[in-house]
Amino acid sequence: MKKIQADETTPAQEVEIVQFSDAGENQGATCVPKIVKSEEEWKAQLPAEALEVTRHDGTERAFTGAFWNLHDDGIYRCACCGTALFDSGTKFDSGTGWPSFWQPIAEGNVQTVEDRSFGMRRISVSCRRCDAHLGHVFPDGPKPTGLRYCINSASLQFAKPK
């Protein structure tokens, strides 16, 4: 997907997301500017692995990410823009080696699109605010949703409740 960079003649696109405190408290929906940066700006902001995963649709190796085996209470935020994406209360051990969640913290904070790369048909998950690639969602998760959001640690930041 080609990303268009805003300039002074192009009004910034806005998206609606739900804000959350680090304690997981819903602070309501709000319209915020869509974050669009150049490759050089992302490269200056992100570590190499996070850049590869979030901006180039990469995947970290299983059982290597910082959060696959983390069991602390808190909020998982986008590594690129800080948008709240998942709550630790929906995290489960899928045995896959990646952080897995049965639902996002707010449906509107993520977006999904069909991914037909590598000869497979999957559903890719990204951050609504900055289009960061997060991972994929599969229909083999636990109740109540039956979904498994299989997310790369490199696409996340973890915030403990304050």
Summary of the structure (lengths in Angstrom):
residues: 162
radius of gyration: 15.3
end to end distance: 37.3
largest distance: 48.9
contacts: 480
relative contact order: 0.22
helix: 17%
strand: 33%
